[in-house]
């Protein structure tokens, strides 16, 4: 791996640590103002709604601009917005509005980041590079970030909201040191609408990539629904405090780190298709585990295994999509995929709040386990 790859790796780790702290700290701060499942779930909706609303034009922008510059700009915007939360009034409506703005910047950053990796890594090393990148992203976002957020909230709400701003600024510095330009070549000029349509057409015609979008969309809908109400279930039924909730989420990250390390070997050992189907078949049913038990150790163990399996699935999927997509289309294909795959998150978060309000929190886990499992036959048919 080159020095530029490791600088990109460092920036991604810092950026994802900021994400991990904020997305746990903000709901923990917000429950001091409200215990409504719908309003708390609304924060998760606000964070993820931009994937549904702006992903497609963001992909076209990424394929027109220098992708590294876009990533730096997005991180600076997120730093400014989170500092506005830190020094502003404690108001759930303001939190939701700023969370939406942070989500828009995240869309641009993440679409550009996935398009940059093949420019700094040879094709034959993509699975290894993506594995290492996912390892640091998930270690920072879900293993270090959540417990750190718990400690910061316990110490001071201001610290919990200000620390992510500093981390995003540090990520900009690391990106600044990556050499070269990352503006893709464009064969011909077209309107923004025409370029979006070109990327969607490529994604739709490829049966495997199309199935990936559907499968990940179902899985993200399910996990977004459960995570949106998890803080209420953890504090109530499981009896966890702020730090305990952070460690519960860290179990997912711990498994994800293991999955990112072994993904390349799993793919080689089982073959690409069996690795994809097998990892989904392991991860999906475990979403329903909290419906059967509120024991923190059992739930944490299930989260660990699920995290490892879904990480194998993600790395194999992303590496294959990068290989199958021309560089000039990577931003648009990635954004089209994520509009479906990640655009389902706000819908899932909203569904989680509503199901929890109407049927109780355990019902959310049971229903969403079934939703995630519905992606298994979709994947099997596409890989035949």
Secondary structure as GFF3:
##gff-version 3
##sequence-region A 1 384
A	DSSP	alpha_helix	3	30	.	.	.	ID=ss1
A	DSSP	alpha_helix	37	53	.	.	.	ID=ss2
A	DSSP	alpha_helix	55	62	.	.	.	ID=ss3
A	DSSP	alpha_helix	67	86	.	.	.	ID=ss4
A	DSSP	alpha_helix	92	120	.	.	.	ID=ss5
A	DSSP	three_ten_helix	123	125	.	.	.	ID=ss6
A	DSSP	alpha_helix	126	138	.	.	.	ID=ss7
A	DSSP	pi_helix	139	144	.	.	.	ID=ss8
A	DSSP	alpha_helix	145	155	.	.	.	ID=ss9
A	DSSP	alpha_helix	157	176	.	.	.	ID=ss10
A	DSSP	alpha_helix	192	205	.	.	.	ID=ss11
A	DSSP	alpha_helix	207	235	.	.	.	ID=ss12
A	DSSP	alpha_helix	242	270	.	.	.	ID=ss13
A	DSSP	alpha_helix	272	286	.	.	.	ID=ss14
A	DSSP	alpha_helix	289	292	.	.	.	ID=ss15
A	DSSP	alpha_helix	296	324	.	.	.	ID=ss16
A	DSSP	three_ten_helix	327	329	.	.	.	ID=ss17
A	DSSP	alpha_helix	330	341	.	.	.	ID=ss18
A	DSSP	alpha_helix	344	359	.	.	.	ID=ss19
A	DSSP	alpha_helix	361	373	.	.	.	ID=ss20
A	DSSP	alpha_helix	375	383	.	.	.	ID=ss21
###
